[in-house]
């Protein structure tokens, strides 16, 4: 056996996990027929536009949480707990990255998910997915945090993230994380927010429609909620609405030919959407 010091590049994850201990998590999941999303992705490539699965999920999350202000919230305190509810949906997206030569999980917060277009969301995903965390100014504070002694870094992290006013810009009001680039159908994680959405892979599966067996691209979508703020009944409403929005996806931008017989009619299912090339982006994963 060998023991080494904790790697500084992972300290932000350590501090976040320590803060998450207070959460009382409840977990739900469901299967989503991604036929409409996949048809839109295929037709968009003729524009050409490239959309990731996680961008569609974030697009849906913003719209659904704007309809559930009681869920778009944060809690702080034990003896005298206080709950803050936010008018804007801020989505924390986690990314699989390399920092100082070490594989780590980083995140970015995309504000105004409740009215952000699919293009805007995808531009942000591309920016952070393609950037270098060692030099990007957006990660300067993380790099500075890693240089501090652990006791001081932990104290500063708590001080900043425990502010209900600043939480949306630092941690977001909802977390979205994906392991769909691997052979993972479902997973659950508490991302430091009242709601965490987990995205699994998209895989062709047999489904029954109208008494007949057909094949459709299916995705497992999971939800972890902080039960101190969100009751299971409302969490079930949120998950059901997310499923409905993805299965009946209505884009801000409709590529030429979308909805025509060549791409099928929404709700009829589709063939040929296997896991290769259709899962969420390779660099998106859970912290």
N, C-alpha and C positions, 0 to 999 in steps of 0.2 A: 504494500500500500504506500502511496505517496500523497502528501497534502501540500497544497499551494495556497497562496493568498488569493482572495476573491478578486477576479479580474475587474479593474476599474471600469471597463467598457460596459459592464452589466449592472453597474450600481443603480442606474435609474430604474431598471426592472426590479431590483431588490427593494428599493424604496416604495415603488408602487405596490408590490405584493404585500409589504408590511401595512400599508394604508388600507388595503382591501380586506384585511382581516375582520373589520367591523361589519362588513356587509352580511346580510342574511339572504343568501341566494336561493332563488327558485328557478327551476329549469324546465323548458318546454321545447318541443321541436315538431316539425311537420315536413311533408314532402311537397315540392313545388314543381309543377309542370312548366318547364322553361321553353316550350315550343314557340311562344310569341316572341320572347327575348331572342332566341336563336335565329328566328326568321329575320328579325330586325338587324341582328349582327351581320348575317349573310348579305342582306340587301344593302346595308350601309357600306360594305366593302367596295361596292361599285361606285361610290361617290368620289374618291374613296375615303372612308372613315373607319377607324378601328375603335371599337368599344369593348371594354373588359366587363366580365360578368359582375365584378364587384361594383362597377360604376352604376349598373342597373339597380343593384341592391341598395346602394346609397341613395339613388334617386327616389326609390320607393320608400326608404326609411324616412327621408325628410318629409315627404308628403303625409305619411301615416302619423308620425309623431306630432306634426303640427295640428292634427285632429285630436290629440290626446295630451293636452297641456299638463295634466296631472302626472304624466309619465316623464315628460321632458323636464326633469327636476333633479335636485341634489339635496342631500341631508348632511348636517353636521351637528356634533354635540351629543352628549349622553345624558347628563343631568338635566339640561334644558335644550333638547333638540330643536333645531330650526330647519325648515325646508324652504328652499328657493325654487321657484318655477320660472322658466325662461321662455320668452316669446320667440326666440330664434333657435332653430335646431342646428347644433354644431356637431359635426360628425368626426370622431377620432378614427383615423384609418391606420392600422398597423402594417409595418413593412419589414420584410426580411432583408437585412442590409449587412454591410461590412463596415466596421469602424475601427480604425487603427489596426487593420489586418485581422480583426476578430469578428466572427459572425454574431450579430446581435439583432434584437428587435427594436425598431424605432417606430415612431408614430408621428403623424401630422394631423392637425385639426382643420377641417374644411368647414368654414362658416356658412350660414344661410342655406343649409341643405333643403329647407322647406320650400325655397323658390329657385334654387340653382338648377340650371339646365343640365342635361346629360353631357353636352359638350363641355361645359364649365367644369363639371366634376371630373370628366376624363382628362382634361388638361392638367388639373391638379394632380391626379394620379400619375400621369406621365412625367410631370415635373419632378416629383419626389422619387418615383421609381427609377428615373434615369440619372438623378443627381448623385454627387459624391458626398456622403455625410462627413467626410474628413475636411471638406472645404466649404460646404454649403453654409451660408450665413444663418439659415433657419435652424441649424443645429449647433450654433455657437454656444448657447446656454447649456446644452447637454454636455458638450465637450468641457466647458468650464466646471460643471458640476462634478465631472469625473476626476478633475484635478484636485478637488478639495479632499481633506481627510474625511473618512467615512462619518464620524459623529457630526461634523459640521455640515456635510452634504445632506445627511439624513434630516437634520434640523431645518435646513433651508428648504428642502423639498416639502416637508410637512407644513412649514409656514406658508409657502406659496399655494400649495394645492388645497389647503383647508379653507382658503378664502372662497366663500360662495360666490362672491362677485367675479373673481378671476378664474374660477374653475372652467367655464365654457371655453375660454381661449387657451387654457393649458391642457385640459383633459377632454374637453368636449362635453356634450350632454348625452351622447350616445356613442358607443364604440362599435366599429365594424371590423371584423377580423376573419381571415380566410385561410384554410388549409386545403383548398380545393385543387391545388396543383399536385397534390399527392393522393395516394389511394385512401383518402379519408372521407367517409360519408357524413359523419356528424361529430361534433365536439362542442364542449361547453366551457366557457371561461368568463370570469368576472373582470371586466376591463377598467374598473374604477369609476364607472358611470352607473346610473340607475338601470340602464338597459344596455346589454351587449348582444350584438347579432353575430352569430357564427355561420360562415358560409362553407358548405361542403362541395365536393366535386359534382360535376354534371355528367351523368351516365345514362346511356340508353337502358330503359327498363320496360318490362311488360306491364301494361296497364289495361284496365277493363273500361270500355266506353260503349254504352248502349248494348251491353251484353256481349260484346266482342272484344277479343284480346288484340291489342295493337302495341306498337313500340313508341315511346316518347322519351325525350331528354328530361330526366328527373334530377332534382337537386334537393338535398336535405338542408333545411334552414333551421337553426336553433336560436333560442332566446334565453338569455340569463338575465334575471331581474333582481333588483335589491328589494326584498319583501318588506323592508321597513318603509318603502315609499310606494311600491307597486303591488297591488293584490293580484293573485293568480288569475282571477276572472278578467281583469282589464289586460293583463299580459296576454291572455288567450285571445282577446279582441285584437290586440296589436299584431300578434302573429298571424291571425286569420286575415287581417287586412293587408299585411305584407304579402302573403301568399296570393291573395286576390289581385293585387296591383301587378305583381310579376306575371301572373298567368294571363292577365288581360292588359298587357303593357301598352300604354299610349305614349309615344315619344313626343318630345318637343319638336324633334326634327324627323320627318318621314322621308326616307330615301326613295328615289324613283323605283316604282314597281312594288313597294311594300304593300302587302294586302292583296296582291293580284294572285291568280291561280298558280303562277310560277313559284310563289313563296308560300302558298297555302293560306287558309283562312284561320284567324285566331280561334283557338279552342278545339281544332281538329287533330292536333298532334302532328308530329313530324318524324321522318326517318333519317338516319344517317348522321345523327348528332352524337358521336361517341365521345369518350372522355378525352381523347387526344386533341389538343388544340382548342377545346371548348371550356376547359375548367377556368376558374379565376386565375389572375395573373400569377406568374411563377414567383414573384417576389412579395406576394401578399400572404401574410400568415398571422397566427396568434402570437401575442407576447409570451 
